[in-house]
Amino acid sequence: MNTKSNHYICNMSRKQIFEKKMERFIYLYIFLSGFVFIEPSLAELAFSFFLLLYITNVRVDTKIFALSMLLFVPCFLSTYISQTFFHLLNLRFVLIDLYLFFAFTILSSHMRKNLSPTDMINKLMLFWAMSGVINIFAGLLSLKNGGKLFGIEILIYGLRLKGFFKDPNVLGAFLVPPAIFYLSRAVRYKKQVLSFLTFVVLSLGIFFTFSRAAWLNYTISLLLLLLIKLFKPKELKRLFTLLISLSAIAILFWKVSASIEILGVNLQTFFLGRTGLQDYDKERFAAQKEFSNILSSTSLIFGAGPGNYEIFAKMSAHSLYLRYIGERGLFGFLLFLIFLLIIVLRTSRSKYSELLLPLLIGQLVNSLFIDSLHWRHFWVLFSLAFVKKDEALKQTIL
């Protein structure tokens, strides 16, 4: 009996050790998700290395596995149908999709088992913010070299900050969750000067991406946070105070921006130019309409298969939802909507919904205008829908 007890304790210890390592890996993964200027990215390499070391320790939650089938089944079916009947196969994107779905499954399974999610969310957002701040300061440093740093193009299309991403739109969306998190932290507690400064720096980063979708994401998340705080008078008062401070900074910045030139471009003029329709918007709209042609040319039910949207549209769909329906068909799109509905419902019922719901809704609105299917942070955010209440410690979020 003693031997069995010792063996049980030993096994429990190994599980706990692995879960701790898994948690640290998640921090590393979200941090490295801010550096995707090469493929495979550093995040993918870290994920592969971690999986090779600990594949025997990985345990997938049965409910998470069932949910992930809403993603895996349409992926396999659309790949098979498009390759068999239409000779369309983009193996690279098939593997990318499968990797992200698998990563979501593993991360979500860990979230369900984590006994101290408050501490985990706090640390996750810290590493997320650090990654974002590095991208922002890389933009400042690159000004000395015409927008380049270590040979990497940090600023593109004039003044648009893309950091260590391939597209400013992705960096902008990446910066929104930690920005809103640190605003929430500044609102919830007194004397959170560092949290507010972090929020301001990340907000500036979002501004300098000049991504209209990211600006919308940011605005939606802020408004939802404000709506939630309406039911908490003390926090609402602090939030108004901080937003007034931010507005004062923004007004001052706006007045000064008229006389600021960066790399030969006037800042205020460039901003005003970004608020209207761009020349390339017509091409985007045409690409978005292409989903109907894809479904009529391939399979209405199963779509054209992963990564094949560009074959027809000659460019990205610039919409998660239109890309998904074009590549997975009506069957896959219906299952994806069910998947998203479950994620939103889980998040809204979470103890941490006050924080997570504005972040999630903001990203989903962003995805109307940007193809976010392959954003690593998108799937990390989805996995947070499955965090449980703290069991071992009575902690407070943020």
Residue pairs with C-beta under 8 A, 6 or more apart in sequence:
14 57
15 57
18 54
18 57
19 110
19 113
19 114
21 54
22 54
22 110
23 110
23 114
23 120
25 46
25 50
26 107
26 110
26 120
26 124
26 380
27 123
27 124
27 127
28 46
28 127
29 43
29 46
29 47
29 376
29 380
30 124
30 127
30 128
30 131
30 376
30 377
30 380
31 127
31 128
31 130
31 131
32 41
32 42
32 43
32 46
32 131
33 41
33 43
33 131
33 174
33 376
33 377
33 380
34 128
34 131
34 132
34 134
34 135
34 163
34 164
34 165
34 174
35 41
35 42
35 43
35 131
35 164
36 42
36 43
36 164
36 165
36 166
36 170
36 376
37 152
37 164
37 165
37 166
40 48
41 376
43 376
44 99
47 99
47 103
51 58
58 106
58 109
59 109
60 105
60 106
60 109
61 108
61 109
61 112
61 113
63 112
64 105
64 108
64 109
64 112
64 386
65 105
65 109
67 108
67 339
67 342
68 101
68 104
68 105
68 108
70 335
70 336
70 338
70 339
71 101
71 104
71 335
71 336
71 339
72 98
72 101
73 335
74 302
74 328
74 329
74 331
74 332
74 335
74 336
75 94
75 97
75 98
75 101
75 306
75 328
75 332
77 302
77 331
77 332
78 299
78 302
78 303
78 304
78 305
78 306
78 327
78 328
78 329
78 332
79 89
79 94
79 305
79 306
81 299
81 302
81 305
82 88
82 89
82 298
82 299
82 302
82 303
82 304
82 305
82 308
83 89
83 305
85 299
86 298
86 299
86 304
86 305
88 298
88 304
88 305
88 308
88 311
89 305
90 305
90 306
90 307
90 308
90 311
92 307
93 306
93 307
93 308
94 305
94 306
94 307
96 306
96 307
96 374
97 306
97 307
97 373
97 374
100 373
100 374
100 376
100 379
103 376
103 379
104 379
104 382
104 383
107 379
107 380
107 383
108 382
108 383
108 385
108 386
110 383
111 117
111 383
111 384
111 385
111 386
111 387
111 388
112 386
112 387
112 388
114 120
114 387
114 388
115 390
115 391
115 392
116 390
116 391
116 392
116 393
116 395
117 352
117 387
117 388
117 389
117 390
118 352
118 390
118 393
118 395
118 396
118 397
119 393
119 395
120 387
121 352
121 355
121 384
121 387
121 397
122 397
122 398
124 380
125 177
125 178
125 181
125 182
128 177
128 178
128 181
128 377
129 178
129 181
129 182
129 198
129 202
131 174
132 174
132 175
132 178
132 179
132 202
132 205
133 198
133 201
133 202
133 205
134 163
134 164
135 161
135 163
135 164
135 165
135 171
135 174
135 175
135 205
136 161
136 163
136 175
136 201
136 202
136 204
136 205
136 208
138 149
138 154
138 163
138 164
139 154
139 155
139 161
139 163
139 205
139 208
141 149
141 154
142 148
142 149
142 154
142 155
143 155
143 262
143 263
146 263
147 153
147 154
147 155
147 156
147 263
148 154
148 155
152 164
153 162
154 161
154 162
154 163
154 164
155 161
155 162
155 263
156 162
156 168
157 168
157 210
158 263
158 265
158 270
159 208
159 210
159 262
159 263
159 265
159 267
159 270
160 168
160 208
160 209
160 210
160 211
161 168
161 171
161 205
161 208
161 209
161 210
162 168
162 170
162 171
162 209
163 171
163 205
165 171
165 174
168 209
168 210
168 211
168 214
169 209
169 211
169 213
169 214
169 370
170 370
170 375
171 205
171 209
171 211
171 214
172 205
172 206
172 209
172 211
172 213
172 214
172 215
172 217
172 218
173 211
173 213
173 214
173 217
173 363
173 366
173 370
173 372
173 375
173 377
174 375
174 377
175 202
175 205
175 206
175 209
175 214
176 206
176 214
176 217
176 218
176 221
176 359
176 362
176 363
176 366
177 359
177 363
177 377
177 381
178 198
178 202
179 198
179 199
179 202
179 203
179 205
179 206
179 218
180 199
180 218
180 221
180 222
180 225
180 355
180 358
180 359
180 362
181 355
181 359
181 398
182 195
182 196
182 198
182 199
182 202
183 195
183 196
183 199
183 222
183 225
183 239
183 242
184 225
184 354
184 355
184 398
185 192
185 195
185 398
186 192
186 195
186 196
186 199
186 238
186 242
187 229
187 235
187 238
187 239
187 242
188 235
188 238
188 398
189 195
189 398
190 238
196 242
196 245
199 242
199 246
200 246
200 249
203 218
203 246
206 214
206 215
206 218
207 215
210 270
210 271
210 274
212 274
212 275
212 369
213 366
213 368
213 369
213 370
214 366
216 365
216 366
216 369
217 362
217 363
217 365
217 366
218 362
220 358
220 361
220 362
220 365
221 358
221 359
221 361
221 362
222 243
222 358
224 357
224 358
224 361
224 362
225 239
225 358
226 236
226 239
226 243
228 354
228 357
228 358
229 235
229 236
229 239
230 236
254 268
257 267
257 268
257 271
258 266
258 267
258 268
260 266
260 267
260 268
261 267
283 315
284 315
284 318
286 313
287 313
287 314
287 315
287 316
287 317
287 318
288 317
288 318
288 319
288 322
290 309
290 312
290 313
290 317
290 326
291 309
291 317
291 322
291 323
291 325
291 326
293 312
294 303
294 304
294 308
294 309
294 312
294 313
294 326
294 327
295 303
295 325
295 326
295 329
295 330
297 304
297 312
298 304
298 305
298 308
298 329
299 329
300 329
300 330
301 329
301 330
301 331
302 328
302 329
302 331
302 332
303 325
303 326
303 327
303 328
303 329
303 332
304 311
304 312
304 326
304 327
305 327
306 327
307 327
308 327
309 316
309 317
309 323
309 326
309 327
310 316
312 326
316 323
316 371
317 323
317 326
317 371
318 369
318 370
318 371
319 367
319 368
319 369
319 370
319 371
320 367
320 368
320 370
320 371
320 372
320 373
321 333
321 367
321 368
323 371
323 373
324 332
324 333
324 336
324 373
325 332
325 333
328 335
328 336
340 364
343 360
343 382
343 385
344 357
344 360
344 361
344 364
344 385
346 385
346 386
347 353
347 356
347 357
347 360
347 384
347 385
348 357
350 356
350 357
350 385
350 387
351 387
351 388
351 389
351 397
352 384
352 387
352 397
354 397
355 397
355 398
356 381
356 384
356 385
359 381
360 381
360 382
360 385
363 372
363 378
363 381
366 372
367 378
372 378
